[in-house]
Amino acid sequence: MRNSLSLNFFLIIFLCTLVPSLVVARQKGKAPVVISNKISIFDTSFDHALYRGSLDISSHHLSGLFYLKRISSNSVRIVFSNEFGLNFFDIEVRGNSLIVHSCFPSLNRKALLKLIKNDFRLLMIPDPTITKMKPVQSSDSMLNVFSVRSAKGSFIYSYDKSSGKLIRIQTSGSILGKTDLIVSDDDNSQPKKINISNPTIRLHLHMTFLST
């Protein structure tokens, strides 16, 4: 009986401290941040798409076609070739790993391929290691912006308020691997335009949707 009374006493104390805080949060318009399952720009329903695009690294410019193909929920294949069928690179991103099927000699640099791998992983593979999403103030009234923490680093995620879609991912606190990834989404299934910048090494990648 004494144990039961003690348990009820502590339960009442817990509820008395919890309920007011919930009421204050509601009055102030606050709500717990729920991590959305939309944590990548391409969701897992995406299968494949063809883009026209270009890759600029410092003063070097390459243009051609990007073919993106989902292999599984955590792996994608990216082929960048010119219009004559010569592959600049054919790579497969599997979680944190990279498989190089083929690569033009001038692009076959470990640091460069790692950066490209990280860019496409951000673009196409949901991050299962996200532990925190904290809303932050945005200067753009059309966006909901979150500070994101995961095992892969710190990021800023920007969502379009009207559609709820993730349209921008920026690395936070990184210097050498700094990335700014922006998309415009005029299509319901995949982004119409994709722009990826790694300003530290002057890498810029642009893609425009052609077909599925």
Secondary structure, DSSP 4 states (H G I P E B T S, - for coil): -HHHHHHHHHHHHHHHHHHHHHHHHHHTT--PPPPPS--SSS-TT--EEEEEEEEEETTEEEEEEEEEEEEETTEEEEEEE-TTS-EEEEEEEETTEEEEEEE-GGG--HHHHHHHHHHHHHHHS--TTEEEEEEE--S-TTEEEEEEEETTEEEEEEEETTT--EEEEEEES-STT--EEEEE--SSSS-SEEEEEEGGGTEEEEEEEEE-
